[in-house]
Amino acid sequence: MIEFGYILIIIFEIFITIIIVSGLIYLENKIKNCLEALNIEASNTLNTLRNARLKLKDFNTKINDAKKFDFKKIKQILSLCFDIINFILLLKTLNFKSGLSYGFKNKFLKGLLGGFKKGLSSLLFKKFVQFLK
């Protein structure tokens, strides 16, 4: 009878071992699938990070190119443009109806350009204003 008990214990041990090994194989396959899915997600994340890095590099190069402008020259050019615009506006305020004596609509400009009106003849000045228009 004891031998029959030993045989039953051995059969149960074999049965339990088969169940445990099949469970371990199932869990191993499940872990492999999870690792593959995790690997795919990691590679996608890595690709997006690489793309973001490349875009940041491109952005930084564009910012560095923008910093290379000489802002002093731009400022000088803008101030020169404003001076030319002011000069053209000044010329448009001149009144040529009075003939050789240059009359100005603005009394302040009349005081500023007192010396300027002595040097040019009205005809030359009219041609210059027409050229600017």
ABEGO torsion letter per residue (X at the ends): XAAAAAAAAAAAAAAAAAAAAAAAAAAAAAAAAAAAAAAAAAAAAAAAAAAAAAAAAAAAAAAAAAAABBAAAAAAAAAAAAAAAAAAAAAAABBAAAEABBBBABAAAAAAAAAAAAABBAAAAAAAAAAAX
